[in-house]
């Protein structure tokens, strides 16, 4: 009799334990952020961030859930690349240009939580074959756009190659990083200019300043090419 009672008590305890786990799992699921495309959510229910509250910008944001703190994932309208995008960023819809999968260009203004600001210029195209000659052309074209001599650092990572160089413009007080990112195989590439202006003389106006450099490299290195097939104009 004692053994039977002991078995009944063990069964009841097991049931309570399993039930408790299920309730905990259900509660945790309810509190987890749900991944949704911004277009599927009513504007008033979207997170109060510039990237999602701006009508044009949210069209290019992959999910209402942050990819990491302070950043969403931006999906190119060409459908062939994506990258991190600051929650405080807004894309200029009027100046946005796209030609199918062949090219895309836009300018974004960024305001971070610490009140610092930056500009992000993106120019994607498929005209370069990324051989030695075209890489030199890409770097020269980028240097010409910025108007300053730059020394590029080459960084090879899985699936892509990055050329990054700091710059500082004495006349305008602008400084930042220019970069050319391309897949390790095939045509196409992304020209990126991340910059700001020296407005506060009490702070270091230098692209090598730690926080500024980290933010620039974060965006540049986050580029991922989605279409594995060779894209050619």
C-alpha positions, 0 to 999 in steps of 0.5 A: 500500500505504501509503495502504491501511494509513493508511486501516485505521489511521484506521478502527480509531482511529474505532472506538475513539473511538466505542466509548469515547464509548458506554462513557462514556455508559453509565457516566454513565447508570449514575451518574445518579439515577433518577427514581422515585416514592417509593411504587415504592421499598423504604423501606430504599432511599429516601434518608435524608431526613425527607420520604421516610422519613416515611410520610405525607409521601412520599405527596405527594413526586413523585420520589425525585430532588431537584428542586434541592439540599435540595428535592423537588417536592410534589404536592398530593393535589387534583391541581391544584398543586405546589410545592417542599418541603424535604427536612427537612420532615414533614407532619402526617398526622393534621391533613391535610384534603382535599375532592376538588379543592375544598380541602386543608390541612396543617401541615408542620414543617421542619428544615434542615441548619443546624439552624434550623426553621420551620413551613409551613401550607397552605390551598388552596380554590376559593371565591374568584373572585380579583376585587378584592373577593375578593383583599381578602377573602383578605388580610383572612382571612389577616391574621385567621389570623395576628393581626397587621396586614400590608402585602402586596407584589403580585408578578406572574409568569407564570401566577400572582399572589402577595401576600406580607407579613412579620409579627412577633408580639410576644406569642408571639415568632413571625415569618414571612411570610403569602402568598396565591397564585392563578392569573392566570385563574379561581377558587382560591388558596393561603394560605401561612404560613411561620413560626418562633419566636424561641428564640435571642436571639443571632440576629436574630429578624426575617422580613427576615433574609436566609436566612429570607426567601430560604427563605420566598420560595423556597417561596411562589414555587415554587407552580405551578397544574397544572389550566389549566381553571377550577376552581369549587366 
